[in-house]
Amino acid sequence: MAAKNTESDGLNIPNRINALPVRRIGPVVAGVIVALLAAMLVYGMVTNERFEWDVVWKYLFNENVLAGIGWTLWITVLSMVIATVLAVILAIMRKSINPVLRGVSWFFIWFFRGTPVYTQLVFWGLFSVLVPKLGLGIPFTSIEFWSIDSQNVVTAFRAAVIGLALNEAAYLSEIVRAGLEAVDPGQAEAAEALGMRRSLIMRRIILPQAMRIIIPPTGNETIGMLKTTSLVLAVPFTLDLQFATNAIANRIYKPIPLLIVACFWYLLITSVLMVIQSRLEKYFGKGFEARPIGTKGKQTPLPGKTDGEPKDDVHKTNQATMVGLNA
């Protein structure tokens, strides 16, 4: 009788073959080539005097640069908050049974997606020229109860936020609509059978499940918004990070080091946003992702298992499951 081999997994398999892994030369060669190219790139950047790393370090924490970072983050946050609220409203309007609401939503998305964001920012910068006064009165008459100069209301900062938010809302609304349509219609039907209102169904049933699909592209749009703030010069708004570094570069006639400073801060903020996006994806993806089941050596044999088979399924993953939401 052939001897039985006892392996670390606790299985006794007669005439077990101890196969050697296949040697794969391709990944090793590719890894060496990539490492060599990366080393050459880093060496070239460090030793190239034209990058002027001493100037980069000198202005990396300049007060104007740090202030520009603050304004950039503030514009990004405000624009994304306003855009998200508008996107949800527009997406719900697109799914409305009212043709007027659907038409308004479609026109908004069509207009702001069809024109460049730079052009839109220029128009918002010229808002006080196009509309000198904002007032309240009787339409189509000269009777006016209250008015104010529009330049006192729509400042450069507010124009930048409004322009970016409206443009972003058009893109986010399509993302939100795709997330809403990905939820099984049976969820809403079951909630209606329980007597829930449409607004409550949307808030408690549909949106929480749609967030799993909405979050990843929304994170990408947030990162894109961070970089799009460099266009607010069109308003003109002159306190953001890009303008701050450009102003210093124009003063000392050294554009390359200041471009590196801007790139460093944009990359750092983007990295933080990517981490936050990853955490949000894991949070809203609870119950949907595949996960290992069982505990090695601590689980009784599953139904149908014999003593000669694995006592657990730790290497297997169950299918995606969904955690039920209570109304």
Order of alpha helices (4+ residues) and beta strands (2+ residues): beta-beta-alpha-alpha-alpha-alpha-alpha-alpha-beta-beta-alpha-alpha-alpha-alpha-alpha-alpha-alpha
